[in-house]
Amino acid sequence: LPPTHPNTLMEPYFWIKVAPPSTAKPPFRPFTRLFSRASSSSPASVSASASAASSPRRPSKRTRKVVLLHGWLQSHRAWIDLATKLRDNYGYESLLLDFYGHGLSPYPKDFNVLGATLFVKQVRDAIVRVGWQNEKLIFVGMSLGAAVTMRYTSKYPGCARSYLFVAPAGRTEPSMFNIPNISRNIFHLCVRLGRAVEKSSSIGRALTHFPPIFRLLSHMNIVKDAPYYYVDQDSYNIKGVKYLVLVGRFDELHTPQEGKWRSSGSEAKVIVYPWDFHASMCYDPSRFKIENFRNFWLNDSVESNDPPQNDQCSSPAVSTRIAGGLKRPGTAQSAPNVIPVARSML
């Protein structure tokens, strides 16, 4: 949308798009979207008053704030359903954005800068622009979004109320011969070759900046840092912060690593979906009914981090398990191994 559009809030670093038409064109700045109590009930649009068009809307301090970050090759639309339900069911305000090179956000001029470090800066800019920099935030991240979340909260400690991750990246993989580490080395070589061609001559620069090749090199530059994206592994050891992690047993890109979550000392619970792999976990997160994890959304205590029971979890042939050996109210301390708690069939 152009800056003069009445339903667009113009900011130096991004636009908050509040009523997108079906013919909207990608803006030249990063795309960010805010769902708040003032929004309409429709998931496709967010209403804004005429006065809001002149200055950014400052959300109410009485409600909790949620930052939802998508994964690689996704966009903010992966979380629109959850953002809408959190707004309608709990009155929560959600901030969604498209990482650079994804969705409606543009690519940087240099393919070498597209990566988790740039995404952390982008998230910080978005949070500051909506006035949430002094808030305790709930972070929801999928795949790459989980790694960006941990990079962000390591750089800005104390800003997180709780974490919910789906098929998260950001953990080191135990073997050098698995898919993530092998592909990482291949992408490193491709990016280095692209840099060499770019610097070789004007023809080489024109070739690497040919749009399809430029986009390919940009995304290779992102995933060359997979699977852990240089996340400080000690950053998971924050006491008193809730973690709820949804993983697929056959995730070939970011393995479940339940043992690491349990032994890291973090207050974490892990739900394992035994028949899911990475793409199936990320393709449609709405099937996990994350909004029904009421104890996670409403309570601050780690012990109340229970998943929905039976009919509230609508993943095909899902066996839900919790790891972490956390004590439940009114019960003895659970064993440190994985404990099955529910099973549901769609």
FENGI-V268987 format. One record per residue. N is the residue number from 1. SS is DSSP state (h for helix, s for strand, l for the rest). PHI is phi as a letter, one per 40 degrees, with the letter a starting at -180 (* if undefined). D_FIRST is the distance of its C-alpha to the first C-alpha in whole Angstrom. Layout:
BEGIN
n=N ss=SS phi=PHI d_first=D_FIRST
n=N ss=SS phi=PHI d_first=D_FIRST
END
This chain:
BEGIN
n=1 ss=l phi=* d_first=0
n=2 ss=l phi=c d_first=4
n=3 ss=l phi=d d_first=7
n=4 ss=l phi=c d_first=8
n=5 ss=l phi=c d_first=6
n=6 ss=l phi=c d_first=10
n=7 ss=l phi=b d_first=9
n=8 ss=s phi=b d_first=7
n=9 ss=s phi=c d_first=10
n=10 ss=s phi=c d_first=10
n=11 ss=l phi=b d_first=13
n=12 ss=l phi=c d_first=15
n=13 ss=l phi=b d_first=15
n=14 ss=s phi=a d_first=12
n=15 ss=s phi=b d_first=9
n=16 ss=s phi=c d_first=10
n=17 ss=s phi=c d_first=8
n=18 ss=l phi=b d_first=10
n=19 ss=l phi=a d_first=10
n=20 ss=l phi=c d_first=8
n=21 ss=l phi=c d_first=9
n=22 ss=l phi=c d_first=11
n=23 ss=l phi=b d_first=9
n=24 ss=l phi=c d_first=6
n=25 ss=l phi=b d_first=6
n=26 ss=l phi=d d_first=7
n=27 ss=l phi=c d_first=6
n=28 ss=l phi=c d_first=9
n=29 ss=l phi=b d_first=11
n=30 ss=s phi=d d_first=12
n=31 ss=s phi=c d_first=11
n=32 ss=s phi=b d_first=12
n=33 ss=s phi=b d_first=13
n=34 ss=s phi=b d_first=16
n=35 ss=s phi=b d_first=18
n=36 ss=l phi=b d_first=21
n=37 ss=l phi=c d_first=23
n=38 ss=l phi=c d_first=21
n=39 ss=l phi=c d_first=19
n=40 ss=l phi=c d_first=20
n=41 ss=l phi=c d_first=22
n=42 ss=l phi=c d_first=20
n=43 ss=l phi=c d_first=19
n=44 ss=l phi=c d_first=16
n=45 ss=l phi=a d_first=14
n=46 ss=l phi=b d_first=14
n=47 ss=l phi=c d_first=15
n=48 ss=l phi=a d_first=15
n=49 ss=l phi=c d_first=17
n=50 ss=l phi=c d_first=16
n=51 ss=h phi=c d_first=18
n=52 ss=h phi=c d_first=16
n=53 ss=h phi=c d_first=13
n=54 ss=l phi=c d_first=15
n=55 ss=l phi=a d_first=17
n=56 ss=l phi=c d_first=16
n=57 ss=l phi=c d_first=18
n=58 ss=l phi=b d_first=21
n=59 ss=l phi=c d_first=23
n=60 ss=l phi=c d_first=26
n=61 ss=l phi=c d_first=29
n=62 ss=l phi=c d_first=31
n=63 ss=l phi=b d_first=29
n=64 ss=l phi=c d_first=29
n=65 ss=s phi=b d_first=26
n=66 ss=s phi=b d_first=25
n=67 ss=s phi=b d_first=23
n=68 ss=s phi=b d_first=22
n=69 ss=s phi=b d_first=22
n=70 ss=l phi=c d_first=22
n=71 ss=l phi=c d_first=24
n=72 ss=l phi=c d_first=24
n=73 ss=l phi=g d_first=22
n=74 ss=l phi=b d_first=21
n=75 ss=l phi=a d_first=17
n=76 ss=h phi=c d_first=17
n=77 ss=h phi=c d_first=17
n=78 ss=h phi=c d_first=21
n=79 ss=h phi=b d_first=21
n=80 ss=h phi=c d_first=19
n=81 ss=h phi=c d_first=23
n=82 ss=h phi=c d_first=24
n=83 ss=h phi=c d_first=22
n=84 ss=h phi=c d_first=22
n=85 ss=h phi=c d_first=26
n=86 ss=h phi=c d_first=26
n=87 ss=h phi=c d_first=24
n=88 ss=h phi=c d_first=26
n=89 ss=h phi=c d_first=30
n=90 ss=h phi=b d_first=30
n=91 ss=l phi=g d_first=28
n=92 ss=l phi=c d_first=26
n=93 ss=s phi=b d_first=23
n=94 ss=s phi=b d_first=21
n=95 ss=s phi=b d_first=19
n=96 ss=s phi=b d_first=17
n=97 ss=s phi=a d_first=16
n=98 ss=l phi=b d_first=15
n=99 ss=l phi=d d_first=18
n=100 ss=l phi=d d_first=17
n=101 ss=l phi=g d_first=18
n=102 ss=l phi=b d_first=17
n=103 ss=l phi=f d_first=14
n=104 ss=l phi=c d_first=11
n=105 ss=l phi=c d_first=12
n=106 ss=l phi=c d_first=13
n=107 ss=l phi=c d_first=17
n=108 ss=l phi=c d_first=19
n=109 ss=l phi=c d_first=21
n=110 ss=l phi=b d_first=24
n=111 ss=h phi=c d_first=25
n=112 ss=h phi=c d_first=28
n=113 ss=h phi=c d_first=26
n=114 ss=l phi=c d_first=24
n=115 ss=l phi=i d_first=26
n=116 ss=h phi=c d_first=27
n=117 ss=h phi=c d_first=27
n=118 ss=h phi=c d_first=24
n=119 ss=h phi=c d_first=22
n=120 ss=h phi=c d_first=25
n=121 ss=h phi=c d_first=23
n=122 ss=h phi=c d_first=20
n=123 ss=h phi=c d_first=21
n=124 ss=h phi=c d_first=23
n=125 ss=h phi=d d_first=20
n=126 ss=h phi=c d_first=18
n=127 ss=h phi=c d_first=21
n=128 ss=h phi=c d_first=22
n=129 ss=h phi=c d_first=19
n=130 ss=l phi=c d_first=19
n=131 ss=l phi=g d_first=23
n=132 ss=l phi=b d_first=25
n=133 ss=l phi=c d_first=27
n=134 ss=l phi=b d_first=30
n=135 ss=l phi=c d_first=29
n=136 ss=l phi=c d_first=31
n=137 ss=s phi=b d_first=29
n=138 ss=s phi=c d_first=29
n=139 ss=s phi=b d_first=28
n=140 ss=s phi=b d_first=27
n=141 ss=s phi=b d_first=27
n=142 ss=s phi=b d_first=27
n=143 ss=l phi=f d_first=29
n=144 ss=h phi=d d_first=27
n=145 ss=h phi=c d_first=26
n=146 ss=h phi=c d_first=29
n=147 ss=h phi=c d_first=30
n=148 ss=h phi=c d_first=27
n=149 ss=h phi=d d_first=28
n=150 ss=h phi=c d_first=32
n=151 ss=h phi=c d_first=31
n=152 ss=h phi=c d_first=29
n=153 ss=h phi=c d_first=32
n=154 ss=h phi=c d_first=34
n=155 ss=h phi=c d_first=33
n=156 ss=l phi=b d_first=32
n=157 ss=l phi=c d_first=35
n=158 ss=l phi=g d_first=35
n=159 ss=l phi=c d_first=32
n=160 ss=s phi=b d_first=32
n=161 ss=s phi=c d_first=34
n=162 ss=s phi=a d_first=34
n=163 ss=s phi=b d_first=33
n=164 ss=s phi=b d_first=32
n=165 ss=s phi=b d_first=32
n=166 ss=s phi=b d_first=31
n=167 ss=l phi=f d_first=33
n=168 ss=l phi=c d_first=33
n=169 ss=l phi=c d_first=33
n=170 ss=l phi=h d_first=34
n=171 ss=l phi=b d_first=38
n=172 ss=l phi=c d_first=40
n=173 ss=l phi=c d_first=42
n=174 ss=l phi=c d_first=46
n=175 ss=l phi=b d_first=46
n=176 ss=l phi=c d_first=46
n=177 ss=l phi=b d_first=46
n=178 ss=l phi=c d_first=43
n=179 ss=h phi=d d_first=40
n=180 ss=h phi=d d_first=38
n=181 ss=h phi=c d_first=40
n=182 ss=h phi=c d_first=41
n=183 ss=h phi=c d_first=37
n=184 ss=h phi=d d_first=37
n=185 ss=h phi=c d_first=39
n=186 ss=h phi=c d_first=38
n=187 ss=h phi=c d_first=35
n=188 ss=h phi=d d_first=36
n=189 ss=h phi=c d_first=38
n=190 ss=h phi=c d_first=35
n=191 ss=h phi=c d_first=33
n=192 ss=h phi=c d_first=36
n=193 ss=h phi=c d_first=37
n=194 ss=h phi=c d_first=33
n=195 ss=h phi=c d_first=34
n=196 ss=h phi=c d_first=37
n=197 ss=h phi=c d_first=36
n=198 ss=h phi=c d_first=33
n=199 ss=h phi=c d_first=36
n=200 ss=h phi=c d_first=38
n=201 ss=l phi=a d_first=37
n=202 ss=h phi=c d_first=34
n=203 ss=h phi=c d_first=34
n=204 ss=h phi=c d_first=34
n=205 ss=h phi=c d_first=31
n=206 ss=h phi=c d_first=29
n=207 ss=h phi=c d_first=31
n=208 ss=h phi=c d_first=29
n=209 ss=l phi=c d_first=26
n=210 ss=l phi=c d_first=26
n=211 ss=h phi=d d_first=22
n=212 ss=h phi=c d_first=24
n=213 ss=h phi=c d_first=27
n=214 ss=h phi=c d_first=25
n=215 ss=h phi=c d_first=23
n=216 ss=h phi=c d_first=26
n=217 ss=h phi=c d_first=28
n=218 ss=h phi=c d_first=25
n=219 ss=h phi=c d_first=25
n=220 ss=h phi=c d_first=29
n=221 ss=h phi=c d_first=29
n=222 ss=h phi=c d_first=27
n=223 ss=h phi=c d_first=30
n=224 ss=l phi=c d_first=33
n=225 ss=l phi=c d_first=33
n=226 ss=l phi=c d_first=34
n=227 ss=l phi=c d_first=35
n=228 ss=l phi=b d_first=35
n=229 ss=l phi=f d_first=33
n=230 ss=l phi=f d_first=35
n=231 ss=l phi=c d_first=35
n=232 ss=l phi=c d_first=38
n=233 ss=h phi=c d_first=40
n=234 ss=h phi=c d_first=42
n=235 ss=h phi=c d_first=39
n=236 ss=h phi=c d_first=39
n=237 ss=l phi=c d_first=42
n=238 ss=l phi=c d_first=41
n=239 ss=l phi=c d_first=43
n=240 ss=l phi=g d_first=42
n=241 ss=l phi=b d_first=39
n=242 ss=s phi=c d_first=38
n=243 ss=s phi=b d_first=37
n=244 ss=s phi=b d_first=37
n=245 ss=s phi=b d_first=36
n=246 ss=s phi=b d_first=36
n=247 ss=s phi=b d_first=37
n=248 ss=s phi=c d_first=38
n=249 ss=l phi=d d_first=42
n=250 ss=l phi=b d_first=41
n=251 ss=l phi=c d_first=38
n=252 ss=l phi=c d_first=39
n=253 ss=l phi=c d_first=36
n=254 ss=l phi=b d_first=36
n=255 ss=l phi=c d_first=40
n=256 ss=l phi=d d_first=41
n=257 ss=l phi=f d_first=43
n=258 ss=h phi=d d_first=44
n=259 ss=h phi=c d_first=47
n=260 ss=h phi=c d_first=45
n=261 ss=h phi=c d_first=43
n=262 ss=h phi=c d_first=46
n=263 ss=h phi=c d_first=48
n=264 ss=l phi=c d_first=45
n=265 ss=l phi=g d_first=46
n=266 ss=l phi=c d_first=43
n=267 ss=l phi=c d_first=43
n=268 ss=s phi=b d_first=41
n=269 ss=s phi=b d_first=42
n=270 ss=s phi=b d_first=41
n=271 ss=s phi=b d_first=40
n=272 ss=s phi=b d_first=41
n=273 ss=s phi=b d_first=40
n=274 ss=l phi=c d_first=43
n=275 ss=l phi=b d_first=42
n=276 ss=l phi=b d_first=38
n=277 ss=l phi=b d_first=37
n=278 ss=h phi=c d_first=34
n=279 ss=h phi=c d_first=32
n=280 ss=h phi=c d_first=33
n=281 ss=h phi=c d_first=32
n=282 ss=h phi=c d_first=29
n=283 ss=h phi=c d_first=28
n=284 ss=l phi=a d_first=28
n=285 ss=h phi=c d_first=28
n=286 ss=h phi=c d_first=28
n=287 ss=h phi=c d_first=31
n=288 ss=h phi=c d_first=33
n=289 ss=l phi=f d_first=32
n=290 ss=h phi=c d_first=31
n=291 ss=h phi=c d_first=31
n=292 ss=h phi=c d_first=34
n=293 ss=l phi=c d_first=36
n=294 ss=h phi=c d_first=36
n=295 ss=h phi=c d_first=39
n=296 ss=h phi=c d_first=36
n=297 ss=h phi=c d_first=34
n=298 ss=h phi=b d_first=36
n=299 ss=l phi=b d_first=39
n=300 ss=l phi=c d_first=39
n=301 ss=l phi=c d_first=42
n=302 ss=h phi=c d_first=42
n=303 ss=h phi=c d_first=45
n=304 ss=h phi=c d_first=43
n=305 ss=l phi=c d_first=40
n=306 ss=l phi=c d_first=42
n=307 ss=l phi=c d_first=40
n=308 ss=l phi=c d_first=40
n=309 ss=l phi=c d_first=43
n=310 ss=h phi=f d_first=44
n=311 ss=h phi=c d_first=42
n=312 ss=h phi=c d_first=39
n=313 ss=l phi=b d_first=38
n=314 ss=l phi=b d_first=37
n=315 ss=l phi=c d_first=37
n=316 ss=l phi=d d_first=39
n=317 ss=l phi=f d_first=43
n=318 ss=s phi=c d_first=42
n=319 ss=s phi=b d_first=44
n=320 ss=s phi=c d_first=43
n=321 ss=s phi=b d_first=45
n=322 ss=s phi=b d_first=45
n=323 ss=l phi=b d_first=46
n=324 ss=l phi=h d_first=47
n=325 ss=l phi=g d_first=50
n=326 ss=l phi=c d_first=48
n=327 ss=l phi=c d_first=51
n=328 ss=l phi=c d_first=50
n=329 ss=l phi=d d_first=51
n=330 ss=l phi=g d_first=54
n=331 ss=l phi=b d_first=55
n=332 ss=l phi=c d_first=57
n=333 ss=l phi=c d_first=55
n=334 ss=l phi=c d_first=54
n=335 ss=l phi=c d_first=55
n=336 ss=l phi=c d_first=52
n=337 ss=l phi=c d_first=52
n=338 ss=l phi=c d_first=49
n=339 ss=s phi=b d_first=50
n=340 ss=s phi=c d_first=49
n=341 ss=s phi=b d_first=48
n=342 ss=s phi=a d_first=46
n=343 ss=s phi=a d_first=46
n=344 ss=s phi=b d_first=44
n=345 ss=l phi=b d_first=43
n=346 ss=l phi=c d_first=41
END
